Amino acid sequence: MASDGAFRALVDGRVQGVGFRYSARREALRLDLRGWVRNLPDGSVELWVEGERGALADYRAWLDEGPPGAWIREVRAEPREPTGSYPTFSIEF
């Protein structure tokens, strides 16, 4: 499936140690999105997400809430050109 769009996002708040990456992966797979999520040393989480525009919008809205136990202070998302190089959505370490 070709990607219609992509975005890179940085999520700040209580997003490490609360299952954020695993929930983000589960939600991305549910929406048939591709890309990755990883923790950053400063306590934030970074994501690269590609897929159909409607699914991207739904996922972006999900990021504002996050999983139970997370507290989202800010989501900074920047539109990007999709690369088409991700076969699935993975957790990077």
N, C-alpha and C positions, 0 to 999 in steps of 0.2 A: 504494500500500500504506500503510495507516495505521500509525503508530508506536505500539508498545505501551509504550515507555519511552524515557528519555533520561538522559544524564549529562554533566556537565562535568568535565574532568580536567585536572590540572596534573601534568606529568611532569618530575622533576628528575634530574640525573645528567649523563652525557655523551650528550646527545640533540640537539645541534646540530652540523652538519658531518659527520654520519655517515649521512645519507639517511633520518633518522627520519620526516620528514614524508611523503616519497614512499612509504616502506614502510607507514606508517600509513594512507595513502590507499588503497594497493593492498589491504591487509588489510580495510579497511572496505568497499571495493567487492566484494571476494570474499564478504563476509558480508551483502551487500545492506543496508548501513547508510548513513545520510545524515548530513551535518553538515560540519565543517571542522576543520582543524588549522593551527596557526601557531606560529612561534617568538616568544618574548617577549624583551625586552631583557636580562633577568637570566640568560639562558642556558637557561631551561626551555622547555617546549613546552606549549601549551594546546590542548585539544580540546573540541568539542561533538559529541556522537554521539547519533543517534536511530535506533530500529529495533525489531525483534522482540526480546523479552526474552532468549531463548536466544542469539541472535547478539550481543546486548550483553554477556552474560556471557562468551562466547568472546572477544570483543574486549577486554574488561577484563582477562582473563587474558593475552592477547597483550601488552598494555601492560606487564605486569610483566617481560617478557623483552625486548621491543623487537627491532629488527633486528640482524643481525650488525654488530659495531663499536660498538653503543651499550652503555652501562652505565647501568642504571636504579637510582638511589638510592632514589627514593620516587615513588609514584603516589598522588595525592590525588584521589579521584573522589567527586562529590556527585550523588545522584539528582536529576533535574529533570523537569519536565513537558515532553513533546515539543511542539514548535511546529508541526510539519508543514510548515514553510516551506522546507525544503531538498530540492531535487530529486535531488541527488547528494551525493557527499562531495568537498570541494574543499580545496586548499591555499591558505590566505590569506597575503598578504604585507603 
